[in-house]
């Protein structure tokens, strides 16, 4: 496990720290602030191309797809030009790869819903009467399972447009996104935040909270014996959440190593009200994007998902004559208003990427050490098409993914292949991504470095 | 494997059959030929969590602003409660919430005193803390705690009291523990042998809990727990007396409101989204007003008036605030909140003439006969409406000089066979609402053209909203549908195929009562399907976590 080295230098296990606390003695972490991510010589880890910074992952998702005719870049490989719709990414062209022409392999059983499940989990949508859920975890959670457990937050979910998002731990289990940047700021940089390099204030209640979690966990295990198989699975997941929270409480008592790039971002406004019925999506997104960049730079979290907008959303974008979803279906071709909305979405994606690229980390930027995937649940929304799925990859995950290119999938390869490459590049070493028609066992080698 | 009663019609052919008219069979057979459903483990819905806090710890406590969202199943959040899984974030929110609530409890001495059955004689008065745990824990966990359970909680509390230097911390940390327990967050149903029917039934405490969450949308009170403790809840007289008592309590209002909120999909109104340039009456809080109008009407008809529930569709009575009055073009009678008014003579009647339905089943700049027709089918008649086949272009043509009205634009649905298969069951209903625009304002023309509101419901022609509402109200599918939704809501899990006979009996009882919702609720609470359970389902199903 790569991340072990980050804590290995302390010479103290978390349990040791906790026992010290519970025993009544305040444990002083008698070690100098470490240049976290650097090796003992103060230089970056060099082995196997590893630059010493942890891999991080960000998902940027929007609803209602694209217009493939105006989305797909011209040219292929490293000789390519951005399209109309991708133009807002011009400043970072050398740090992105656009993959076009892939398709989702799961059955298109429900407009928008099946595509969201197909792109984000690779699995068919599960029907539950008139309602639906995912058949398995979404990509951010697959990755968080592998790389999310060493930080204060396992993953963070947020988005400019309110909604439940699609960050699934599994069927019927959503991680709801935070739509208030103020609330998210308080959660990350409020109580419980210790500036890397500083010594945390010892909170005498942490031990009590943990012993309560222990007994709650034991009670869950007792209850599991009395319930049927499906409910037992639900309780198992509850138990797992308790265990993760306990781990986090232990982490709060450790002195986080110094991180040069870490800074507390500006506190957001309490609210960004709609103006004339139109949400301030770009401004909200900008605030989230910068806050998230510093959350990563301060190593509070390594996995995020930005639910910019949702499938079937009918939001009134700036200057649009009506809601987004309605336009995708009812605007006559070539859908100029849908096009303008898509450009606004790509501007928001560009803002997220730029915020990550603005933070220096070692010889590169935060973006260089991570991977961002921008995608949607459909290609052409008008027909709920599962072909021509939009995929923008940004950052190279420390050189694991090729950037500065357009990969055109002429044969309509499975979108899951790209997602598998993404997972593996950031450290989730999965044997496969998805199931049934959405299953991929091999990544997309053309984008792997 | 358990079969949920969920119609899954893959083909258009099956769809046709699903719209066939079925009259609920009258019941004569006793006992019922039902196979009771397996026990469930509903997670408290957010509303139930909040109500539990208010009922047990104090009406003035501020519940957590954020908890993991409820999950809908078959259009009901109370049913989804039995499949919902809690995410790691949800666990954090439960912990935050528990700590925050416990802090609130000890922040005011009078609040603490009201909850404590004793006066602590020392910082670590174990006996007093044990009495507190027995009293408050019994309410939160909805049953008497075992000695072992109390001992673990008291030990936790005493540790906190000693460490933080005050008995009140013992109280707050036992609360933190009790509020995070699966015994509080879920309603476990294990059951016991049923001496009356063979098989199994809910234990008396489990039955008390199911009753209170159904009839109060919250926890049992002391009297109900006492009836469970002394066994009287397991007798016909005992449960009947408890139901009567509960139905007479003001808390039944919040349950009826919550049922209406879930059944009629009123939460959708919180995301209402209209173009203010097209609809000058729109503001971001209109959805909340419209939701309150509908909830107030249901409450008034079902509880205050004990009215025939067809009145929901037929009445001119409604509840408006200034904002809604402006949309209805009637005088506002209240400066703040909604107040009861009569709609003037005209086409607008009942639920289907309210802003709630008309605005949430419409687009940001236009009406939607399709969404409105689908709602009538799905929510009021319990017909299954499949999703449109994916991969289809669902675009509607823009208004043109020859096709100015929505009806004219919708003809594409009828002229393309792949669309017509389904839309012929939906659009002809939805077109009946075309005198009401995308926010529910009355109009007679669209783009200068007179609007035609005629249509058909299950082959019977109607002229406009008034006659359509009558047809829906008189359809035998309407009471059967209300009964089905009510039963599913009450048991808090998906209805299974083995329960059809139960649904038939309840539908018939509802009709026999002249569609009295209170009578239906009582019948549901007394029904075998509500009290009996099947064997535990130990089958592991396919979905990989």
Interface residues (C-beta under 8 A of the other chain):
Chain A: X108 X109 X110 X111 X114 X126 X127 X128 X129 X130 X131 X133 X135 X136 X137 X154 X157 X162 X164 X169 X170 X171 X172 X173 X174 X175 X176 X183 X204 X205 X207 X208 X209 X211 X212 X213 X215 X216 X219 X220 X223 X226 X227 X228 X229 X230 X231 X233 X234 X235 X237 X238 X240 X241 X242 X244 X245 X274 X276 X277 X314 X315 X316 X321 X322 X323 X326 X329 X330 X331 X332 X382 X383 X384 X385 X386 X435
Chain B: X4 X6 X8 X38 X39 X40 X41 X66 X68 X69 X71 X72 X73 X74 X75 X80 X83 X84 X85 X86 X87 X88 X89 X90 X91 X92 X95 X99 X152 X156 X159 X160 X163 X164 X173 X176 X177 X180 X181 X182 X183 X186 X188 X190 X271 X273 X274 X275 X276 X277 X278 X282 X284 X363 X364 X365 X366 X378 X387 X388 X390 X391 X392 X393 X394 X395 X396 X398 X494 X536 X537 X538 X539 X540 X541 X543 X544 X545
